[in-house]
Amino acid sequence: MTTLFVDADACPVKAEAEKVATRHRIPMKLVANGGLRLSQNPFVEVVIVSEGPDVADMWIADRAGPGDVVITGDIPLAARCVEGGAQVLKHNGERLTEANVREALAMRDLMTDLRSADPFRQGGGKGFTKQDRSRFLDALERTLREAQK
């Protein structure tokens, strides 16, 4: 059975993911270190993990596998989930696969190195837009249909 795992810390599309998961009647696990309200939705389970770096990521990576869908902006977590056979979506609807996750990981590492080498290169990425939200909803809908086959 397909499960939707959401790396819920700083996830801008939790409500959208819940609506789509509920429509498909797919269990959804919101995983975070804390700060989430319990959901009254019977398809949604809020999982609070102990505090510490990457504890939520490890929890998801240890459980997500073939047939599951993971929503995360964390590229190392995405790489582990893809390796385990899960389908992965970023918050903007971009799909991470075996074909592109290593490139995304290399780019993340490069940008980390550039920021550490130049203290003036600290700016954040571009903002989350309505178009990103729309692309995410479309991608999640397609990905959940595929995962259920």
C-alpha positions as CSV (number, residue, x, y, z in Angstrom):
1,M,0.0,0.0,0.0
2,T,1.2,3.5,-0.9
3,T,2.1,5.8,1.9
4,L,2.8,9.5,1.5
5,F,5.7,10.7,3.8
6,V,6.1,14.4,4.3
7,D,9.3,15.9,5.7
8,A,7.1,18.4,7.6
9,D,9.7,20.8,9.0
10,A,9.4,24.0,7.0
11,C,7.2,22.3,4.4
12,P,5.0,24.9,2.6
13,V,2.6,22.3,1.0
14,K,1.4,20.3,4.0
15,A,-2.3,21.3,3.6
16,E,-2.2,20.6,-0.2
17,A,-0.6,17.2,0.3
18,E,-3.3,16.3,2.9
19,K,-6.1,17.2,0.5
20,V,-4.6,15.1,-2.3
21,A,-3.8,12.1,0.0
22,T,-7.3,12.2,1.5
23,R,-8.9,12.3,-2.0
24,H,-6.9,9.2,-2.9
25,R,-7.5,7.6,0.5
26,I,-3.8,7.2,1.1
27,P,-2.2,7.3,4.5
28,M,0.0,10.3,5.1
29,K,2.7,10.7,7.7
30,L,3.8,14.2,8.7
31,V,7.2,13.8,10.2
32,A,8.9,16.5,12.3
33,N,10.8,17.3,15.4
34,G,7.8,19.1,16.8
35,G,5.6,22.1,16.4
36,L,2.9,20.3,14.5
37,R,-0.8,20.2,15.5
38,L,-2.4,16.8,15.5
39,S,-4.8,16.3,12.6
40,Q,-8.4,15.1,13.0
41,N,-8.1,13.6,9.5
42,P,-8.0,9.8,9.8
43,F,-5.6,9.5,6.9
44,V,-3.0,11.7,8.6
45,E,-0.6,10.6,11.3
46,V,1.7,13.2,12.9
47,V,5.0,11.6,13.8
48,I,7.1,13.6,16.3
49,V,10.7,12.3,16.4
50,S,13.3,13.1,19.0
51,E,15.2,16.3,18.6
52,G,18.5,16.2,16.8
53,P,20.0,16.8,13.4
54,D,18.4,14.7,10.6
55,V,16.3,12.5,13.0
56,A,13.1,13.1,11.0
57,D,15.0,12.4,7.7
58,M,16.4,9.1,9.1
59,W,12.9,8.1,10.2
60,I,11.5,8.7,6.7
61,A,14.4,7.1,4.9
62,D,14.2,4.0,7.1
63,R,10.5,3.5,6.2
64,A,9.9,4.8,2.7
65,G,10.3,2.3,-0.1
66,P,8.9,1.1,-3.4
67,G,5.3,2.3,-4.0
68,D,5.7,5.2,-1.5
69,V,5.9,8.9,-2.2
70,V,8.1,11.3,-0.2
71,I,7.8,15.1,-0.2
72,T,11.0,16.9,0.9
73,G,13.2,19.8,0.0
74,D,16.2,18.0,1.7
75,I,18.4,16.6,-1.1
76,P,20.3,14.1,1.0
77,L,17.0,12.6,2.2
78,A,15.7,12.6,-1.3
79,A,18.7,10.7,-2.5
80,R,18.3,8.0,0.2
81,C,14.6,7.7,-0.6
82,V,15.2,7.4,-4.3
83,E,17.8,4.7,-3.6
84,G,15.3,2.9,-1.5
85,G,12.8,2.8,-4.3
86,A,10.4,5.6,-3.3
87,Q,9.2,8.4,-5.6
88,V,10.3,11.9,-4.4
89,L,8.8,15.3,-5.0
90,K,10.2,18.7,-4.0
91,H,7.8,21.3,-2.7
92,N,7.7,23.0,-6.2
93,G,6.6,19.7,-7.9
94,E,10.1,18.9,-9.2
95,R,10.5,15.1,-9.3
96,L,13.8,13.7,-8.1
97,T,14.8,10.4,-9.7
98,E,17.8,8.1,-10.1
99,A,18.5,10.2,-13.3
100,N,18.8,13.6,-11.5
101,V,19.2,13.2,-7.8
102,R,23.0,12.8,-7.9
103,E,23.2,16.1,-9.9
104,A,21.0,17.8,-7.4
105,L,23.1,16.5,-4.5
106,A,26.3,17.7,-6.3
107,M,24.8,21.2,-6.8
108,R,23.7,21.4,-3.2
109,D,27.2,20.5,-2.1
110,L,28.7,23.1,-4.5
111,M,26.4,25.8,-3.2
112,T,27.3,24.9,0.4
113,D,31.0,25.2,-0.4
114,L,30.5,28.6,-2.2
115,R,28.5,30.0,0.7
116,S,31.2,28.9,3.2
117,A,34.0,30.4,1.1
118,D,32.2,33.8,0.6
119,P,30.4,35.3,3.6
120,F,28.7,37.7,1.3
121,R,27.0,34.9,-0.7
122,Q,24.4,34.1,1.9
123,G,21.2,35.0,0.1
124,G,18.3,32.6,0.1
125,G,16.8,31.1,-3.0
126,K,13.8,32.4,-4.8
127,G,10.5,32.6,-3.0
128,F,7.7,30.0,-3.1
129,T,5.1,31.1,-5.7
130,K,1.6,30.3,-6.7
131,Q,3.0,28.6,-9.8
132,D,5.2,26.4,-7.6
133,R,2.1,25.4,-5.5
134,S,0.2,24.6,-8.7
135,R,3.0,22.6,-10.1
136,F,3.3,20.7,-6.9
137,L,-0.4,19.8,-6.8
138,D,-0.3,18.6,-10.4
139,A,2.9,16.5,-9.8
140,L,1.6,15.0,-6.6
141,E,-1.7,14.0,-8.2
142,R,0.2,12.3,-11.1
143,T,2.8,10.7,-8.8
144,L,0.2,9.2,-6.4
145,R,-1.8,7.7,-9.3
146,E,1.4,6.1,-10.6
147,A,2.4,4.8,-7.2
148,Q,-1.0,3.1,-6.7
149,K,-0.6,1.1,-9.9
